[in-house]
Amino acid sequence: CVVNLQTIVNAANDAETYVHHQSAASNTWVILHQMNKYPSVTVVDSGNTVVVGSVAYDSPNQVTITFEASFSGKAYLN
């Protein structure tokens, strides 16, 4: 699967996109986004490589993403 990272970064400029910055390495990211919906999620590590995790929608305003290994990076929700 090829993902154009520039498309993801450009989407971050939309009012509908929330960017979560995970500065501390962790294998579980809990994201409170306050978007009042179940957004699509794309995660990149600190090297801008797309990482796939297990996304659980806790509520319309929170997601928890679990990964096999700990790392830092960003999650783009839209």
PDB file of N, CA, C and O in Angstrom:
ATOM      1  N   CYS A   1       0.841  -1.162   0.000  1.00  0.00           N
ATOM      2  CA  CYS A   1       0.000   0.000   0.000  1.00  0.00           C
ATOM      3  C   CYS A   1       0.897   1.239   0.000  1.00  0.00           C
ATOM      4  O   CYS A   1       1.793   1.354   0.836  1.00  0.00           O
ATOM      5  N   VAL A   2       0.667   2.141  -0.906  1.00  0.00           N
ATOM      6  CA  VAL A   2       1.427   3.377  -0.983  1.00  0.00           C
ATOM      7  C   VAL A   2       0.545   4.514  -0.488  1.00  0.00           C
ATOM      8  O   VAL A   2      -0.572   4.709  -0.966  1.00  0.00           O
ATOM      9  N   VAL A   3       1.065   5.255   0.470  1.00  0.00           N
ATOM     10  CA  VAL A   3       0.338   6.383   1.028  1.00  0.00           C
ATOM     11  C   VAL A   3       1.146   7.640   0.761  1.00  0.00           C
ATOM     12  O   VAL A   3       2.340   7.696   1.052  1.00  0.00           O
ATOM     13  N   ASN A   4       0.490   8.642   0.208  1.00  0.00           N
ATOM     14  CA  ASN A   4       1.142   9.911  -0.060  1.00  0.00           C
ATOM     15  C   ASN A   4       1.106  10.750   1.214  1.00  0.00           C
ATOM     16  O   ASN A   4       0.063  11.297   1.572  1.00  0.00           O
ATOM     17  N   LEU A   5       2.238  10.851   1.893  1.00  0.00           N
ATOM     18  CA  LEU A   5       2.301  11.585   3.144  1.00  0.00           C
ATOM     19  C   LEU A   5       1.943  13.050   2.952  1.00  0.00           C
ATOM     20  O   LEU A   5       1.365  13.659   3.851  1.00  0.00           O
ATOM     21  N   GLN A   6       2.264  13.618   1.827  1.00  0.00           N
ATOM     22  CA  GLN A   6       1.935  15.022   1.584  1.00  0.00           C
ATOM     23  C   GLN A   6       0.425  15.241   1.605  1.00  0.00           C
ATOM     24  O   GLN A   6      -0.041  16.283   2.066  1.00  0.00           O
ATOM     25  N   THR A   7      -0.334  14.281   1.116  1.00  0.00           N
ATOM     26  CA  THR A   7      -1.788  14.373   1.157  1.00  0.00           C
ATOM     27  C   THR A   7      -2.271  14.420   2.600  1.00  0.00           C
ATOM     28  O   THR A   7      -3.185  15.175   2.931  1.00  0.00           O
ATOM     29  N   ILE A   8      -1.658  13.614   3.454  1.00  0.00           N
ATOM     30  CA  ILE A   8      -2.032  13.598   4.864  1.00  0.00           C
ATOM     31  C   ILE A   8      -1.677  14.928   5.521  1.00  0.00           C
ATOM     32  O   ILE A   8      -2.478  15.491   6.268  1.00  0.00           O
ATOM     33  N   VAL A   9      -0.487  15.422   5.243  1.00  0.00           N
ATOM     34  CA  VAL A   9      -0.052  16.693   5.830  1.00  0.00           C
ATOM     35  C   VAL A   9      -0.940  17.827   5.336  1.00  0.00           C
ATOM     36  O   VAL A   9      -1.311  18.700   6.121  1.00  0.00           O
ATOM     37  N   ASN A  10      -1.284  17.832   4.067  1.00  0.00           N
ATOM     38  CA  ASN A  10      -2.165  18.874   3.534  1.00  0.00           C
ATOM     39  C   ASN A  10      -3.537  18.816   4.193  1.00  0.00           C
ATOM     40  O   ASN A  10      -4.155  19.850   4.448  1.00  0.00           O
ATOM     41  N   ALA A  11      -4.007  17.608   4.465  1.00  0.00           N
ATOM     42  CA  ALA A  11      -5.304  17.454   5.113  1.00  0.00           C
ATOM     43  C   ALA A  11      -5.293  18.041   6.516  1.00  0.00           C
ATOM     44  O   ALA A  11      -6.336  18.446   7.030  1.00  0.00           O
ATOM     45  N   ALA A  12      -4.127  18.089   7.135  1.00  0.00           N
ATOM     46  CA  ALA A  12      -4.010  18.648   8.485  1.00  0.00           C
ATOM     47  C   ALA A  12      -4.360  20.127   8.509  1.00  0.00           C
ATOM     48  O   ALA A  12      -4.669  20.673   9.568  1.00  0.00           O
ATOM     49  N   ASN A  13      -4.317  20.775   7.366  1.00  0.00           N
ATOM     50  CA  ASN A  13      -4.680  22.186   7.290  1.00  0.00           C
ATOM     51  C   ASN A  13      -6.185  22.392   7.253  1.00  0.00           C
ATOM     52  O   ASN A  13      -6.659  23.517   7.415  1.00  0.00           O
ATOM     53  N   ASP A  14      -6.948  21.316   7.041  1.00  0.00           N
ATOM     54  CA  ASP A  14      -8.402  21.400   7.023  1.00  0.00           C
ATOM     55  C   ASP A  14      -8.929  21.643   8.431  1.00  0.00           C
ATOM     56  O   ASP A  14      -8.324  21.225   9.418  1.00  0.00           O
ATOM     57  N   ALA A  15     -10.065  22.326   8.507  1.00  0.00           N
ATOM     58  CA  ALA A  15     -10.707  22.540   9.800  1.00  0.00           C
ATOM     59  C   ALA A  15     -11.235  21.225  10.368  1.00  0.00           C
ATOM     60  O   ALA A  15     -11.437  21.113  11.577  1.00  0.00           O
ATOM     61  N   GLU A  16     -11.458  20.238   9.515  1.00  0.00           N
ATOM     62  CA  GLU A  16     -12.015  18.952   9.925  1.00  0.00           C
ATOM     63  C   GLU A  16     -10.953  17.973  10.417  1.00  0.00           C
ATOM     64  O   GLU A  16     -11.291  16.851  10.792  1.00  0.00           O
ATOM     65  N   THR A  17      -9.703  18.358  10.426  1.00  0.00           N
ATOM     66  CA  THR A  17      -8.619  17.446  10.795  1.00  0.00           C
ATOM     67  C   THR A  17      -8.046  17.813  12.158  1.00  0.00           C
ATOM     68  O   THR A  17      -7.800  18.981  12.457  1.00  0.00           O
ATOM     69  N   TYR A  18      -7.839  16.779  12.981  1.00  0.00           N
ATOM     70  CA  TYR A  18      -7.197  16.953  14.276  1.00  0.00           C
ATOM     71  C   TYR A  18      -5.858  16.232  14.225  1.00  0.00           C
ATOM     72  O   TYR A  18      -5.793  15.077  13.803  1.00  0.00           O
ATOM     73  N   VAL A  19      -4.793  16.898  14.649  1.00  0.00           N
ATOM     74  CA  VAL A  19      -3.461  16.293  14.674  1.00  0.00           C
ATOM     75  C   VAL A  19      -3.053  16.074  16.120  1.00  0.00           C
ATOM     76  O   VAL A  19      -2.993  17.016  16.910  1.00  0.00           O
ATOM     77  N   HIS A  20      -2.773  14.819  16.457  1.00  0.00           N
ATOM     78  CA  HIS A  20      -2.305  14.464  17.794  1.00  0.00           C
ATOM     79  C   HIS A  20      -0.800  14.277  17.734  1.00  0.00           C
ATOM     80  O   HIS A  20      -0.303  13.514  16.905  1.00  0.00           O
ATOM     81  N   HIS A  21      -0.069  14.962  18.600  1.00  0.00           N
ATOM     82  CA  HIS A  21       1.385  14.839  18.682  1.00  0.00           C
ATOM     83  C   HIS A  21       1.723  13.955  19.878  1.00  0.00           C
ATOM     84  O   HIS A  21       1.496  14.343  21.024  1.00  0.00           O
ATOM     85  N   GLN A  22       2.260  12.779  19.617  1.00  0.00           N
ATOM     86  CA  GLN A  22       2.662  11.843  20.671  1.00  0.00           C
ATOM     87  C   GLN A  22       4.165  11.990  20.867  1.00  0.00           C
ATOM     88  O   GLN A  22       4.949  11.375  20.145  1.00  0.00           O
ATOM     89  N   SER A  23       4.570  12.803  21.842  1.00  0.00           N
ATOM     90  CA  SER A  23       5.990  13.087  22.033  1.00  0.00           C
ATOM     91  C   SER A  23       6.705  12.004  22.841  1.00  0.00           C
ATOM     92  O   SER A  23       7.893  11.761  22.631  1.00  0.00           O
ATOM     93  N   ALA A  24       5.999  11.356  23.754  1.00  0.00           N
ATOM     94  CA  ALA A  24       6.592  10.275  24.549  1.00  0.00           C
ATOM     95  C   ALA A  24       6.314   8.941  23.863  1.00  0.00           C
ATOM     96  O   ALA A  24       5.173   8.651  23.501  1.00  0.00           O
ATOM     97  N   ALA A  25       7.344   8.140  23.687  1.00  0.00           N
ATOM     98  CA  ALA A  25       7.160   6.825  23.047  1.00  0.00           C
ATOM     99  C   ALA A  25       6.212   5.975  23.880  1.00  0.00           C
ATOM    100  O   ALA A  25       6.361   5.866  25.097  1.00  0.00           O
ATOM    101  N   SER A  26       5.237   5.377  23.210  1.00  0.00           N
ATOM    102  CA  SER A  26       4.258   4.530  23.883  1.00  0.00           C
ATOM    103  C   SER A  26       3.679   3.553  22.872  1.00  0.00           C
ATOM    104  O   SER A  26       3.649   3.843  21.676  1.00  0.00           O
ATOM    105  N   ASN A  27       3.219   2.396  23.342  1.00  0.00           N
ATOM    106  CA  ASN A  27       2.554   1.460  22.434  1.00  0.00           C
ATOM    107  C   ASN A  27       1.034   1.618  22.503  1.00  0.00           C
ATOM    108  O   ASN A  27       0.309   0.952  21.764  1.00  0.00           O
ATOM    109  N   THR A  28       0.551   2.493  23.380  1.00  0.00           N
ATOM    110  CA  THR A  28      -0.878   2.801  23.462  1.00  0.00           C
ATOM    111  C   THR A  28      -1.047   4.312  23.477  1.00  0.00           C
ATOM    112  O   THR A  28      -0.527   5.001  24.355  1.00  0.00           O
ATOM    113  N   TRP A  29      -1.785   4.816  22.488  1.00  0.00           N
ATOM    114  CA  TRP A  29      -2.054   6.243  22.406  1.00  0.00           C
ATOM    115  C   TRP A  29      -3.547   6.459  22.674  1.00  0.00           C
ATOM    116  O   TRP A  29      -4.390   5.908  21.966  1.00  0.00           O
ATOM    117  N   VAL A  30      -3.869   7.248  23.679  1.00  0.00           N
ATOM    118  CA  VAL A  30      -5.250   7.622  23.965  1.00  0.00           C
ATOM    119  C   VAL A  30      -5.408   9.060  23.495  1.00  0.00           C
ATOM    120  O   VAL A  30      -4.724   9.961  23.981  1.00  0.00           O
ATOM    121  N   ILE A  31      -6.311   9.268  22.551  1.00  0.00           N
ATOM    122  CA  ILE A  31      -6.449  10.582  21.904  1.00  0.00           C
ATOM    123  C   ILE A  31      -7.842  11.143  22.154  1.00  0.00           C
ATOM    124  O   ILE A  31      -8.840  10.572  21.713  1.00  0.00           O
ATOM    125  N   LEU A  32      -7.902  12.258  22.858  1.00  0.00           N
ATOM    126  CA  LEU A  32      -9.143  12.990  23.075  1.00  0.00           C
ATOM    127  C   LEU A  32      -9.194  14.082  22.006  1.00  0.00           C
ATOM    128  O   LEU A  32      -8.446  15.057  22.079  1.00  0.00           O
ATOM    129  N   HIS A  33     -10.072  13.923  21.015  1.00  0.00           N
ATOM    130  CA  HIS A  33     -10.067  14.821  19.853  1.00  0.00           C
ATOM    131  C   HIS A  33     -11.231  15.796  19.805  1.00  0.00           C
ATOM    132  O   HIS A  33     -11.155  16.781  19.071  1.00  0.00           O
ATOM    133  N   GLN A  34     -12.289  15.571  20.541  1.00  0.00           N
ATOM    134  CA  GLN A  34     -13.453  16.470  20.603  1.00  0.00           C
ATOM    135  C   GLN A  34     -14.063  16.791  19.237  1.00  0.00           C
ATOM    136  O   GLN A  34     -14.579  17.889  19.029  1.00  0.00           O
ATOM    137  N   MET A  35     -14.006  15.825  18.297  1.00  0.00           N
ATOM    138  CA  MET A  35     -14.566  16.032  16.963  1.00  0.00           C
ATOM    139  C   MET A  35     -16.033  15.609  16.889  1.00  0.00           C
ATOM    140  O   MET A  35     -16.715  15.892  15.904  1.00  0.00           O
ATOM    141  N   ASN A  36     -16.512  14.938  17.920  1.00  0.00           N
ATOM    142  CA  ASN A  36     -17.897  14.469  17.989  1.00  0.00           C
ATOM    143  C   ASN A  36     -18.273  13.584  16.801  1.00  0.00           C
ATOM    144  O   ASN A  36     -19.368  13.691  16.249  1.00  0.00           O
ATOM    145  N   LYS A  37     -17.333  12.702  16.420  1.00  0.00           N
ATOM    146  CA  LYS A  37     -17.560  11.730  15.359  1.00  0.00           C
ATOM    147  C   LYS A  37     -16.517  10.626  15.479  1.00  0.00           C
ATOM    148  O   LYS A  37     -15.610  10.708  16.308  1.00  0.00           O
ATOM    149  N   TYR A  38     -16.644   9.604  14.658  1.00  0.00           N
ATOM    150  CA  TYR A  38     -15.691   8.498  14.631  1.00  0.00           C
ATOM    151  C   TYR A  38     -14.780   8.702  13.413  1.00  0.00           C
ATOM    152  O   TYR A  38     -15.084   8.206  12.328  1.00  0.00           O
ATOM    153  N   PRO A  39     -13.671   9.425  13.584  1.00  0.00           N
ATOM    154  CA  PRO A  39     -12.853   9.831  12.437  1.00  0.00           C
ATOM    155  C   PRO A  39     -11.976   8.700  11.891  1.00  0.00           C
ATOM    156  O   PRO A  39     -11.697   7.718  12.580  1.00  0.00           O
ATOM    157  N   SER A  40     -11.556   8.864  10.646  1.00  0.00           N
ATOM    158  CA  SER A  40     -10.524   7.991  10.109  1.00  0.00           C
ATOM    159  C   SER A  40      -9.210   8.390  10.763  1.00  0.00           C
ATOM    160  O   SER A  40      -9.020   9.545  11.142  1.00  0.00           O
ATOM    161  N   VAL A  41      -8.305   7.425  10.893  1.00  0.00           N
ATOM    162  CA  VAL A  41      -7.056   7.660  11.622  1.00  0.00           C
ATOM    163  C   VAL A  41      -5.874   7.212  10.776  1.00  0.00           C
ATOM    164  O   VAL A  41      -5.873   6.098  10.252  1.00  0.00           O
ATOM    165  N   THR A  42      -4.865   8.074  10.639  1.00  0.00           N
ATOM    166  CA  THR A  42      -3.600   7.726   9.998  1.00  0.00           C
ATOM    167  C   THR A  42      -2.487   8.113  10.964  1.00  0.00           C
ATOM    168  O   THR A  42      -2.458   9.233  11.474  1.00  0.00           O
ATOM    169  N   VAL A  43      -1.570   7.178  11.211  1.00  0.00           N
ATOM    170  CA  VAL A  43      -0.482   7.408  12.161  1.00  0.00           C
ATOM    171  C   VAL A  43       0.851   7.362  11.433  1.00  0.00           C
ATOM    172  O   VAL A  43       1.068   6.517  10.564  1.00  0.00           O
ATOM    173  N   VAL A  44       1.742   8.280  11.797  1.00  0.00           N
ATOM    174  CA  VAL A  44       3.113   8.260  11.285  1.00  0.00           C
ATOM    175  C   VAL A  44       4.062   8.323  12.470  1.00  0.00           C
ATOM    176  O   VAL A  44       3.756   8.937  13.492  1.00  0.00           O
ATOM    177  N   ASP A  45       5.221   7.681  12.325  1.00  0.00           N
ATOM    178  CA  ASP A  45       6.228   7.739  13.381  1.00  0.00           C
ATOM    179  C   ASP A  45       7.053   9.005  13.217  1.00  0.00           C
ATOM    180  O   ASP A  45       6.776   9.815  12.332  1.00  0.00           O
ATOM    181  N   SER A  46       8.051   9.183  14.050  1.00  0.00           N
ATOM    182  CA  SER A  46       8.867  10.396  14.010  1.00  0.00           C
ATOM    183  C   SER A  46       9.668  10.539  12.720  1.00  0.00           C
ATOM    184  O   SER A  46      10.167  11.623  12.418  1.00  0.00           O
ATOM    185  N   GLY A  47       9.796   9.455  11.957  1.00  0.00           N
ATOM    186  CA  GLY A  47      10.458   9.501  10.656  1.00  0.00           C
ATOM    187  C   GLY A  47       9.483   9.653   9.505  1.00  0.00           C
ATOM    188  O   GLY A  47       9.867   9.517   8.343  1.00  0.00           O
ATOM    189  N   ASN A  48       8.211   9.935   9.817  1.00  0.00           N
ATOM    190  CA  ASN A  48       7.124  10.110   8.845  1.00  0.00           C
ATOM    191  C   ASN A  48       6.791   8.843   8.068  1.00  0.00           C
ATOM    192  O   ASN A  48       6.332   8.911   6.927  1.00  0.00           O
ATOM    193  N   THR A  49       7.022   7.689   8.685  1.00  0.00           N
ATOM    194  CA  THR A  49       6.627   6.418   8.092  1.00  0.00           C
ATOM    195  C   THR A  49       5.257   6.041   8.645  1.00  0.00           C
ATOM    196  O   THR A  49       5.039   6.093   9.855  1.00  0.00           O
ATOM    197  N   VAL A  50       4.337   5.661   7.765  1.00  0.00           N
ATOM    198  CA  VAL A  50       2.996   5.273   8.204  1.00  0.00           C
ATOM    199  C   VAL A  50       3.082   3.987   9.018  1.00  0.00           C
ATOM    200  O   VAL A  50       3.742   3.027   8.621  1.00  0.00           O
ATOM    201  N   VAL A  51       2.402   3.986  10.165  1.00  0.00           N
ATOM    202  CA  VAL A  51       2.382   2.843  11.074  1.00  0.00           C
ATOM    203  C   VAL A  51       0.933   2.409  11.258  1.00  0.00           C
ATOM    204  O   VAL A  51       0.043   3.242  11.430  1.00  0.00           O
ATOM    205  N   VAL A  52       0.705   1.102  11.221  1.00  0.00           N
ATOM    206  CA  VAL A  52      -0.644   0.564  11.385  1.00  0.00           C
ATOM    207  C   VAL A  52      -0.800   0.046  12.807  1.00  0.00           C
ATOM    208  O   VAL A  52       0.053  -0.683  13.313  1.00  0.00           O
ATOM    209  N   GLY A  53      -1.896   0.433  13.442  1.00  0.00           N
ATOM    210  CA  GLY A  53      -2.209  -0.032  14.786  1.00  0.00           C
ATOM    211  C   GLY A  53      -3.661  -0.437  14.855  1.00  0.00           C
ATOM    212  O   GLY A  53      -4.400  -0.320  13.877  1.00  0.00           O
ATOM    213  N   SER A  54      -4.063  -0.908  16.006  1.00  0.00           N
ATOM    214  CA  SER A  54      -5.446  -1.295  16.246  1.00  0.00           C
ATOM    215  C   SER A  54      -6.177  -0.095  16.841  1.00  0.00           C
ATOM    216  O   SER A  54      -5.822   0.378  17.920  1.00  0.00           O
ATOM    217  N   VAL A  55      -7.197   0.395  16.139  1.00  0.00           N
ATOM    218  CA  VAL A  55      -7.934   1.589  16.561  1.00  0.00           C
ATOM    219  C   VAL A  55      -9.229   1.174  17.242  1.00  0.00           C
ATOM    220  O   VAL A  55     -10.029   0.435  16.669  1.00  0.00           O
ATOM    221  N   ALA A  56      -9.431   1.650  18.462  1.00  0.00           N
ATOM    222  CA  ALA A  56     -10.675   1.432  19.191  1.00  0.00           C
ATOM    223  C   ALA A  56     -11.345   2.782  19.395  1.00  0.00           C
ATOM    224  O   ALA A  56     -10.732   3.717  19.910  1.00  0.00           O
ATOM    225  N   TYR A  57     -12.604   2.879  18.989  1.00  0.00           N
ATOM    226  CA  TYR A  57     -13.359   4.112  19.175  1.00  0.00           C
ATOM    227  C   TYR A  57     -14.041   4.043  20.534  1.00  0.00           C
ATOM    228  O   TYR A  57     -15.052   3.359  20.691  1.00  0.00           O
ATOM    229  N   ASP A  58     -13.492   4.747  21.510  1.00  0.00           N
ATOM    230  CA  ASP A  58     -14.016   4.737  22.877  1.00  0.00           C
ATOM    231  C   ASP A  58     -15.308   5.532  22.990  1.00  0.00           C
ATOM    232  O   ASP A  58     -16.191   5.198  23.779  1.00  0.00           O
ATOM    233  N   SER A  59     -15.404   6.581  22.194  1.00  0.00           N
ATOM    234  CA  SER A  59     -16.586   7.448  22.166  1.00  0.00           C
ATOM    235  C   SER A  59     -16.465   8.304  20.903  1.00  0.00           C
ATOM    236  O   SER A  59     -15.458   8.222  20.200  1.00  0.00           O
ATOM    237  N   PRO A  60     -17.474   9.120  20.607  1.00  0.00           N
ATOM    238  CA  PRO A  60     -17.343  10.017  19.444  1.00  0.00           C
ATOM    239  C   PRO A  60     -16.251  11.073  19.613  1.00  0.00           C
ATOM    240  O   PRO A  60     -15.968  11.822  18.679  1.00  0.00           O
ATOM    241  N   ASN A  61     -15.630  11.139  20.804  1.00  0.00           N
ATOM    242  CA  ASN A  61     -14.610  12.156  21.071  1.00  0.00           C
ATOM    243  C   ASN A  61     -13.269  11.592  21.527  1.00  0.00           C
ATOM    244  O   ASN A  61     -12.363  12.350  21.875  1.00  0.00           O
ATOM    245  N   GLN A  62     -13.136  10.259  21.526  1.00  0.00           N
ATOM    246  CA  GLN A  62     -11.872   9.663  21.980  1.00  0.00           C
ATOM    247  C   GLN A  62     -11.600   8.359  21.249  1.00  0.00           C
ATOM    248  O   GLN A  62     -12.499   7.542  21.048  1.00  0.00           O
ATOM    249  N   VAL A  63     -10.343   8.179  20.856  1.00  0.00           N
ATOM    250  CA  VAL A  63      -9.891   6.915  20.270  1.00  0.00           C
ATOM    251  C   VAL A  63      -8.667   6.433  21.046  1.00  0.00           C
ATOM    252  O   VAL A  63      -7.909   7.231  21.598  1.00  0.00           O
ATOM    253  N   THR A  64      -8.494   5.119  21.076  1.00  0.00           N
ATOM    254  CA  THR A  64      -7.295   4.514  21.643  1.00  0.00           C
ATOM    255  C   THR A  64      -6.664   3.677  20.547  1.00  0.00           C
ATOM    256  O   THR A  64      -7.324   2.826  19.950  1.00  0.00           O
ATOM    257  N   ILE A  65      -5.375   3.918  20.280  1.00  0.00           N
ATOM    258  CA  ILE A  65      -4.660   3.168  19.248  1.00  0.00           C
ATOM    259  C   ILE A  65      -3.582   2.349  19.937  1.00  0.00           C
ATOM    260  O   ILE A  65      -2.804   2.875  20.733  1.00  0.00           O
ATOM    261  N   THR A  66      -3.541   1.052  19.625  1.00  0.00           N
ATOM    262  CA  THR A  66      -2.564   0.152  20.223  1.00  0.00           C
ATOM    263  C   THR A  66      -1.633  -0.372  19.139  1.00  0.00           C
ATOM    264  O   THR A  66      -2.077  -0.767  18.060  1.00  0.00           O
ATOM    265  N   PHE A  67      -0.338  -0.371  19.437  1.00  0.00           N
ATOM    266  CA  PHE A  67       0.693  -0.809  18.501  1.00  0.00           C
ATOM    267  C   PHE A  67       1.488  -1.956  19.107  1.00  0.00           C
ATOM    268  O   PHE A  67       1.424  -2.196  20.313  1.00  0.00           O
ATOM    269  N   GLU A  68       2.237  -2.661  18.269  1.00  0.00           N
ATOM    270  CA  GLU A  68       3.075  -3.761  18.744  1.00  0.00           C
ATOM    271  C   GLU A  68       4.315  -3.268  19.472  1.00  0.00           C
ATOM    272  O   GLU A  68       4.862  -3.987  20.309  1.00  0.00           O
ATOM    273  N   ALA A  69       4.767  -2.061  19.171  1.00  0.00           N
ATOM    274  CA  ALA A  69       5.966  -1.503  19.787  1.00  0.00           C
ATOM    275  C   ALA A  69       5.718  -0.048  20.165  1.00  0.00           C
ATOM    276  O   ALA A  69       4.831   0.602  19.611  1.00  0.00           O
ATOM    277  N   SER A  70       6.494   0.454  21.101  1.00  0.00           N
ATOM    278  CA  SER A  70       6.388   1.854  21.513  1.00  0.00           C
ATOM    279  C   SER A  70       7.148   2.752  20.548  1.00  0.00           C
ATOM    280  O   SER A  70       8.235   2.405  20.087  1.00  0.00           O
ATOM    281  N   PHE A  71       6.573   3.901  20.249  1.00  0.00           N
ATOM    282  CA  PHE A  71       7.240   4.906  19.419  1.00  0.00           C
ATOM    283  C   PHE A  71       6.521   6.222  19.598  1.00  0.00           C
ATOM    284  O   PHE A  71       5.431   6.265  20.168  1.00  0.00           O
ATOM    285  N   SER A  72       7.117   7.295  19.117  1.00  0.00           N
ATOM    286  CA  SER A  72       6.481   8.619  19.118  1.00  0.00           C
ATOM    287  C   SER A  72       6.168   8.990  17.690  1.00  0.00           C
ATOM    288  O   SER A  72       6.712   8.410  16.750  1.00  0.00           O
ATOM    289  N   GLY A  73       5.279   9.967  17.530  1.00  0.00           N
ATOM    290  CA  GLY A  73       4.898  10.399  16.190  1.00  0.00           C
ATOM    291  C   GLY A  73       3.643  11.245  16.219  1.00  0.00           C
ATOM    292  O   GLY A  73       3.392  11.975  17.178  1.00  0.00           O
ATOM    293  N   LYS A  74       2.857  11.142  15.160  1.00  0.00           N
ATOM    294  CA  LYS A  74       1.626  11.925  15.038  1.00  0.00           C
ATOM    295  C   LYS A  74       0.499  11.040  14.549  1.00  0.00           C
ATOM    296  O   LYS A  74       0.712  10.064  13.831  1.00  0.00           O
ATOM    297  N   ALA A  75      -0.705  11.406  14.957  1.00  0.00           N
ATOM    298  CA  ALA A  75      -1.914  10.777  14.440  1.00  0.00           C
ATOM    299  C   ALA A  75      -2.755  11.863  13.799  1.00  0.00           C
ATOM    300  O   ALA A  75      -3.013  12.904  14.404  1.00  0.00           O
ATOM    301  N   TYR A  76      -3.177  11.614  12.578  1.00  0.00           N
ATOM    302  CA  TYR A  76      -4.041  12.539  11.844  1.00  0.00           C
ATOM    303  C   TYR A  76      -5.446  11.958  11.839  1.00  0.00           C
ATOM    304  O   TYR A  76      -5.657  10.849  11.347  1.00  0.00           O
ATOM    305  N   LEU A  77      -6.412  12.698  12.384  1.00  0.00           N
ATOM    306  CA  LEU A  77      -7.789  12.248  12.449  1.00  0.00           C
ATOM    307  C   LEU A  77      -8.644  13.184  11.603  1.00  0.00           C
ATOM    308  O   LEU A  77      -8.564  14.406  11.733  1.00  0.00           O
ATOM    309  N   ASN A  78      -9.460  12.597  10.736  1.00  0.00           N
ATOM    310  CA  ASN A  78     -10.377  13.429   9.941  1.00  0.00           C
ATOM    311  C   ASN A  78     -11.631  12.661   9.601  1.00  0.00           C
ATOM    312  O   ASN A  78     -12.521  13.194   8.938  1.00  0.00           O
TER     313      ASN A  78
END
